[in-house]
Amino acid sequence: MNKKVCHKTFDATLKSWDDLFAEAAEFASSLGPDRLISISHSDSHSRGVVAVWYWNE
């Protein structure tokens, strides 16, 4: 089976950074270390975005 890179984004304008990162961390933790590739974030005009990059099953 060929693995495919996937991502899930979390974004917010009204949530705190702590809440946004906690939501993304909870999802990343559910994947397990073998599937998690990385977590990245950006901030643009008060809009926070976190992307969790992972391998599909």
Biopython code that builds the backbone (N, CA, C, O; Angstrom):
import numpy as np
from Bio.PDB.StructureBuilder import StructureBuilder

atoms = [
    (1, "MET", "N", (0.823, -1.180, 0.000)),
    (1, "MET", "CA", (0.000, 0.000, 0.000)),
    (1, "MET", "C", (0.875, 1.255, 0.000)),
    (1, "MET", "O", (1.836, 1.350, 0.763)),
    (2, "ASN", "N", (0.539, 2.201, -0.849)),
    (2, "ASN", "CA", (1.265, 3.465, -0.884)),
    (2, "ASN", "C", (0.698, 4.407, 0.162)),
    (2, "ASN", "O", (-0.515, 4.597, 0.255)),
    (3, "LYS", "N", (1.584, 4.992, 0.944)),
    (3, "LYS", "CA", (1.138, 5.976, 1.929)),
    (3, "LYS", "C", (0.917, 7.302, 1.238)),
    (3, "LYS", "O", (1.582, 7.622, 0.253)),
    (4, "LYS", "N", (-0.011, 8.061, 1.752)),
    (4, "LYS", "CA", (-0.338, 9.371, 1.207)),
    (4, "LYS", "C", (-0.238, 10.398, 2.322)),
    (4, "LYS", "O", (-0.697, 10.151, 3.437)),
    (5, "VAL", "N", (0.358, 11.549, 2.032)),
    (5, "VAL", "CA", (0.431, 12.629, 3.004)),
    (5, "VAL", "C", (-0.927, 13.322, 3.064)),
    (5, "VAL", "O", (-1.500, 13.687, 2.037)),
    (6, "CYS", "N", (-1.428, 13.494, 4.276)),
    (6, "CYS", "CA", (-2.704, 14.172, 4.501)),
    (6, "CYS", "C", (-2.485, 15.324, 5.474)),
    (6, "CYS", "O", (-1.444, 15.419, 6.124)),
    (7, "HIS", "N", (-3.472, 16.187, 5.559)),
    (7, "HIS", "CA", (-3.399, 17.272, 6.530)),
    (7, "HIS", "C", (-4.780, 17.602, 7.058)),
    (7, "HIS", "O", (-5.796, 17.347, 6.410)),
    (8, "LYS", "N", (-4.792, 18.171, 8.244)),
    (8, "LYS", "CA", (-6.021, 18.693, 8.823)),
    (8, "LYS", "C", (-5.679, 20.075, 9.361)),
    (8, "LYS", "O", (-4.686, 20.246, 10.068)),
    (9, "THR", "N", (-6.502, 21.057, 9.025)),
    (9, "THR", "CA", (-6.228, 22.415, 9.486)),
    (9, "THR", "C", (-7.217, 22.808, 10.582)),
    (9, "THR", "O", (-8.371, 22.379, 10.608)),
    (10, "PHE", "N", (-6.717, 23.627, 11.461)),
    (10, "PHE", "CA", (-7.499, 24.200, 12.554)),
    (10, "PHE", "C", (-7.286, 25.699, 12.463)),
    (10, "PHE", "O", (-6.144, 26.159, 12.457)),
    (11, "ASP", "N", (-8.360, 26.467, 12.391)),
    (11, "ASP", "CA", (-8.174, 27.915, 12.342)),
    (11, "ASP", "C", (-9.166, 28.622, 13.241)),
    (11, "ASP", "O", (-10.227, 28.095, 13.577)),
    (12, "ALA", "N", (-8.791, 29.816, 13.614)),
    (12, "ALA", "CA", (-9.633, 30.565, 14.536)),
    (12, "ALA", "C", (-9.304, 32.048, 14.486)),
    (12, "ALA", "O", (-8.153, 32.446, 14.304)),
    (13, "THR", "N", (-10.322, 32.834, 14.648)),
    (13, "THR", "CA", (-10.121, 34.267, 14.830)),
    (13, "THR", "C", (-10.528, 34.668, 16.245)),
    (13, "THR", "O", (-10.061, 35.685, 16.757)),
    (14, "LEU", "N", (-11.387, 33.887, 16.877)),
    (14, "LEU", "CA", (-11.869, 34.234, 18.212)),
    (14, "LEU", "C", (-11.284, 33.371, 19.325)),
    (14, "LEU", "O", (-11.361, 33.746, 20.495)),
    (15, "LYS", "N", (-10.700, 32.218, 18.983)),
    (15, "LYS", "CA", (-10.090, 31.350, 19.987)),
    (15, "LYS", "C", (-8.716, 31.882, 20.374)),
    (15, "LYS", "O", (-8.062, 32.581, 19.599)),
    (16, "SER", "N", (-8.299, 31.543, 21.569)),
    (16, "SER", "CA", (-6.934, 31.881, 21.971)),
    (16, "SER", "C", (-5.963, 30.918, 21.283)),
    (16, "SER", "O", (-6.344, 29.846, 20.814)),
    (17, "TRP", "N", (-4.699, 31.337, 21.242)),
    (17, "TRP", "CA", (-3.679, 30.443, 20.685)),
    (17, "TRP", "C", (-3.628, 29.148, 21.492)),
    (17, "TRP", "O", (-3.486, 28.068, 20.919)),
    (18, "ASP", "N", (-3.742, 29.246, 22.816)),
    (18, "ASP", "CA", (-3.706, 28.045, 23.651)),
    (18, "ASP", "C", (-4.815, 27.071, 23.275)),
    (18, "ASP", "O", (-4.574, 25.868, 23.174)),
    (19, "ASP", "N", (-6.021, 27.576, 23.066)),
    (19, "ASP", "CA", (-7.139, 26.711, 22.681)),
    (19, "ASP", "C", (-6.929, 26.108, 21.291)),
    (19, "ASP", "O", (-7.219, 24.933, 21.064)),
    (20, "LEU", "N", (-6.428, 26.917, 20.373)),
    (20, "LEU", "CA", (-6.181, 26.448, 19.013)),
    (20, "LEU", "C", (-5.123, 25.342, 18.995)),
    (20, "LEU", "O", (-5.305, 24.308, 18.354)),
    (21, "PHE", "N", (-4.010, 25.574, 19.710)),
    (21, "PHE", "CA", (-2.959, 24.556, 19.769)),
    (21, "PHE", "C", (-3.422, 23.305, 20.504)),
    (21, "PHE", "O", (-3.043, 22.196, 20.127)),
    (22, "ALA", "N", (-4.228, 23.462, 21.537)),
    (22, "ALA", "CA", (-4.735, 22.297, 22.271)),
    (22, "ALA", "C", (-5.605, 21.426, 21.373)),
    (22, "ALA", "O", (-5.515, 20.199, 21.420)),
    (23, "GLU", "N", (-6.440, 22.051, 20.561)),
    (23, "GLU", "CA", (-7.290, 21.301, 19.633)),
    (23, "GLU", "C", (-6.447, 20.524, 18.623)),
    (23, "GLU", "O", (-6.702, 19.348, 18.361)),
    (24, "ALA", "N", (-5.450, 21.187, 18.065)),
    (24, "ALA", "CA", (-4.572, 20.520, 17.095)),
    (24, "ALA", "C", (-3.747, 19.422, 17.766)),
    (24, "ALA", "O", (-3.544, 18.358, 17.182)),
    (25, "ALA", "N", (-3.276, 19.670, 18.976)),
    (25, "ALA", "CA", (-2.477, 18.676, 19.691)),
    (25, "ALA", "C", (-3.292, 17.439, 20.033)),
    (25, "ALA", "O", (-2.781, 16.320, 19.979)),
    (26, "GLU", "N", (-4.550, 17.634, 20.384)),
    (26, "GLU", "CA", (-5.419, 16.495, 20.683)),
    (26, "GLU", "C", (-5.581, 15.606, 19.448)),
    (26, "GLU", "O", (-5.504, 14.381, 19.544)),
    (27, "PHE", "N", (-5.804, 16.231, 18.286)),
    (27, "PHE", "CA", (-5.917, 15.453, 17.047)),
    (27, "PHE", "C", (-4.597, 14.748, 16.733)),
    (27, "PHE", "O", (-4.591, 13.563, 16.399)),
    (28, "ALA", "N", (-3.480, 15.474, 16.840)),
    (28, "ALA", "CA", (-2.167, 14.887, 16.535)),
    (28, "ALA", "C", (-1.869, 13.707, 17.456)),
    (28, "ALA", "O", (-1.323, 12.696, 17.014)),
    (29, "SER", "N", (-2.222, 13.832, 18.722)),
    (29, "SER", "CA", (-1.999, 12.742, 19.678)),
    (29, "SER", "C", (-2.811, 11.506, 19.320)),
    (29, "SER", "O", (-2.369, 10.381, 19.554)),
    (30, "SER", "N", (-3.987, 11.708, 18.758)),
    (30, "SER", "CA", (-4.839, 10.577, 18.387)),
    (30, "SER", "C", (-4.262, 9.785, 17.217)),
    (30, "SER", "O", (-4.605, 8.618, 17.028)),
    (31, "LEU", "N", (-3.392, 10.411, 16.435)),
    (31, "LEU", "CA", (-2.789, 9.740, 15.281)),
    (31, "LEU", "C", (-1.720, 8.738, 15.694)),
    (31, "LEU", "O", (-1.563, 7.697, 15.057)),
    (32, "GLY", "N", (-0.996, 9.044, 16.743)),
    (32, "GLY", "CA", (0.134, 8.222, 17.161)),
    (32, "GLY", "C", (1.409, 8.668, 16.467)),
    (32, "GLY", "O", (1.356, 9.286, 15.403)),
    (33, "PRO", "N", (2.554, 8.359, 17.064)),
    (33, "PRO", "CA", (3.836, 8.849, 16.544)),
    (33, "PRO", "C", (4.234, 8.300, 15.172)),
    (33, "PRO", "O", (4.999, 8.939, 14.450)),
    (34, "ASP", "N", (3.729, 7.139, 14.815)),
    (34, "ASP", "CA", (4.100, 6.558, 13.521)),
    (34, "ASP", "C", (3.429, 7.258, 12.339)),
    (34, "ASP", "O", (3.922, 7.186, 11.213)),
    (35, "ARG", "N", (2.315, 7.930, 12.590)),
    (35, "ARG", "CA", (1.585, 8.586, 11.499)),
    (35, "ARG", "C", (1.834, 10.084, 11.427)),
    (35, "ARG", "O", (1.659, 10.686, 10.367)),
    (36, "LEU", "N", (2.237, 10.693, 12.531)),
    (36, "LEU", "CA", (2.437, 12.147, 12.566)),
    (36, "LEU", "C", (3.707, 12.540, 11.816)),
    (36, "LEU", "O", (4.773, 11.970, 12.050)),
    (37, "ILE", "N", (3.592, 13.512, 10.918)),
    (37, "ILE", "CA", (4.758, 14.034, 10.194)),
    (37, "ILE", "C", (5.230, 15.318, 10.864)),
    (37, "ILE", "O", (6.382, 15.405, 11.286)),
    (38, "SER", "N", (4.350, 16.319, 10.966)),
    (38, "SER", "CA", (4.717, 17.580, 11.606)),
    (38, "SER", "C", (3.473, 18.417, 11.887)),
    (38, "SER", "O", (2.362, 18.100, 11.460)),
    (39, "ILE", "N", (3.713, 19.494, 12.622)),
    (39, "ILE", "CA", (2.668, 20.470, 12.915)),
    (39, "ILE", "C", (3.245, 21.838, 12.572)),
    (39, "ILE", "O", (4.350, 22.173, 12.997)),
    (40, "SER", "N", (2.496, 22.630, 11.803)),
    (40, "SER", "CA", (2.955, 23.972, 11.436)),
    (40, "SER", "C", (1.857, 24.971, 11.771)),
    (40, "SER", "O", (0.693, 24.608, 11.942)),
    (41, "HIS", "N", (2.253, 26.235, 11.859)),
    (41, "HIS", "CA", (1.263, 27.269, 12.175)),
    (41, "HIS", "C", (1.587, 28.563, 11.448)),
    (41, "HIS", "O", (2.717, 28.793, 11.017)),
    (42, "SER", "N", (0.558, 29.405, 11.323)),
    (42, "SER", "CA", (0.756, 30.734, 10.738)),
    (42, "SER", "C", (-0.244, 31.693, 11.370)),
    (42, "SER", "O", (-1.247, 31.285, 11.956)),
    (43, "ASP", "N", (0.060, 32.970, 11.234)),
    (43, "ASP", "CA", (-0.783, 34.025, 11.788)),
    (43, "ASP", "C", (-0.877, 35.119, 10.742)),
    (43, "ASP", "O", (0.140, 35.636, 10.282)),
    (44, "SER", "N", (-2.089, 35.467, 10.371)),
    (44, "SER", "CA", (-2.281, 36.509, 9.367)),
    (44, "SER", "C", (-3.486, 37.361, 9.745)),
    (44, "SER", "O", (-4.619, 36.879, 9.755)),
    (45, "HIS", "N", (-3.240, 38.597, 10.047)),
    (45, "HIS", "CA", (-4.325, 39.531, 10.356)),
    (45, "HIS", "C", (-5.264, 38.987, 11.433)),
    (45, "HIS", "O", (-6.481, 38.971, 11.250)),
    (46, "SER", "N", (-4.699, 38.544, 12.550)),
    (46, "SER", "CA", (-5.446, 38.023, 13.709)),
    (46, "SER", "C", (-6.148, 36.700, 13.435)),
    (46, "SER", "O", (-7.028, 36.312, 14.203)),
    (47, "ARG", "N", (-5.796, 36.008, 12.387)),
    (47, "ARG", "CA", (-6.348, 34.678, 12.095)),
    (47, "ARG", "C", (-5.241, 33.652, 12.286)),
    (47, "ARG", "O", (-4.248, 33.659, 11.558)),
    (48, "GLY", "N", (-5.410, 32.780, 13.255)),
    (48, "GLY", "CA", (-4.432, 31.733, 13.496)),
    (48, "GLY", "C", (-4.806, 30.469, 12.762)),
    (48, "GLY", "O", (-5.977, 30.094, 12.713)),
    (49, "VAL", "N", (-3.814, 29.810, 12.190)),
    (49, "VAL", "CA", (-4.028, 28.554, 11.480)),
    (49, "VAL", "C", (-2.958, 27.558, 11.913)),
    (49, "VAL", "O", (-1.768, 27.875, 11.920)),
    (50, "VAL", "N", (-3.390, 26.356, 12.272)),
    (50, "VAL", "CA", (-2.475, 25.267, 12.608)),
    (50, "VAL", "C", (-2.768, 24.124, 11.641)),
    (50, "VAL", "O", (-3.924, 23.750, 11.443)),
    (51, "ALA", "N", (-1.728, 23.580, 11.048)),
    (51, "ALA", "CA", (-1.872, 22.433, 10.142)),
    (51, "ALA", "C", (-1.155, 21.233, 10.737)),
    (51, "ALA", "O", (0.010, 21.322, 11.125)),
    (52, "VAL", "N", (-1.852, 20.119, 10.804)),
    (52, "VAL", "CA", (-1.260, 18.861, 11.251)),
    (52, "VAL", "C", (-1.073, 17.998, 10.009)),
    (52, "VAL", "O", (-2.034, 17.680, 9.308)),
    (53, "TRP", "N", (0.170, 17.625, 9.749)),
    (53, "TRP", "CA", (0.518, 16.818, 8.580)),
    (53, "TRP", "C", (0.771, 15.380, 9.050)),
    (53, "TRP", "O", (1.488, 15.150, 10.024)),
    (54, "TYR", "N", (0.165, 14.413, 8.334)),
    (54, "TYR", "CA", (0.266, 13.027, 8.771)),
    (54, "TYR", "C", (0.134, 12.075, 7.594)),
    (54, "TYR", "O", (-0.316, 12.453, 6.512)),
    (55, "TRP", "N", (0.542, 10.812, 7.833)),
    (55, "TRP", "CA", (0.375, 9.737, 6.851)),
    (55, "TRP", "C", (-1.000, 9.129, 7.009)),
    (55, "TRP", "O", (-1.497, 8.968, 8.123)),
    (56, "ASN", "N", (-1.622, 8.785, 5.866)),
    (56, "ASN", "CA", (-2.915, 8.081, 5.949)),
    (56, "ASN", "C", (-2.678, 6.664, 6.459)),
    (56, "ASN", "O", (-1.533, 6.226, 6.567)),
    (57, "GLU", "N", (-3.741, 5.955, 6.769)),
    (57, "GLU", "CA", (-3.603, 4.588, 7.284)),
    (57, "GLU", "C", (-3.429, 3.606, 6.164)),
    (57, "GLU", "O", (-3.297, 2.407, 6.410)),
]
sb = StructureBuilder()
sb.init_structure("model")
sb.init_model(0)
sb.init_chain("A")
sb.init_seg("    ")
for serial, (resi, resn, name, xyz) in enumerate(atoms, 1):
    if name == "N":
        sb.init_residue(resn, " ", resi, " ")
    sb.init_atom(name, np.array(xyz, "f"), 0.0, 1.0, " ", f" {name:<3s}", serial, name[0])
structure = sb.get_structure()
